[in-house]
């Protein structure tokens, strides 16, 4: 599927139950319930949006590039593509897409890849992997960081965890408490999350709006973007998922037109 397949959405932004503008370089960790639709809207054009999905009730089941490519027999995503899990199950389906094609192979920028691809002095630059790690660091099984830093930290399974700031990671038992963190404040709803998300859970991601063509020799090329202001992609969740986004801060290749910009995130019931 190398051609562009564009499908408009009938959904009205005015009826969305969630509407948030995510600044360039920032991250977003948010639940999407089964049956809900998520729209990622490229506000200024040619912005790459690095994205991962996890089963909200079992983080060992996550978006799988391998299963997704195998299921659809194509390396690009567009309207009609099913995003498959590591267990071979449908997680989401792209229902509308006005960009027409999205990357599955380019991965997320990182300090190491910036140094190798560009220059050693690019290593300290902010990257998508940094953003992913920050979001996962903030995730703590449902307790907000503010609550963990309180003078007395409640144990979600009962009792007190002791005075003063939490001295480190929560125990696996406490991390498995039945709640999921909404990084924009408060509890995001029920769901017995199994364990905690860590850097080992950062796998091969989707790059929405990013143009990474495969060359005739089988290599990858980070090419000029194919999106434009107002382009969007929508996907309907087939299961409860946790969505992790890095709004890419990359300044060294044309994936963001050398100018990272905000994106708009909307959710409909």
PyMOL commands that set and color helices and strands:
alter all, ss='L'
color gray80, all
select helices_A, chain A and resi 13-15+65-72+111-117+120-122+128-138+145-148+172-175+199-201+254-256
alter helices_A, ss='H'
color red, helices_A
select strands_A, chain A and resi 18-22+27-32+37-42+49-55+58-62+82-84+90-97+152-154+160-163+206-208+212-214+220-222+231-237+241-247+263-268
alter strands_A, ss='S'
color yellow, strands_A
deselect
rebuild
show_as cartoon
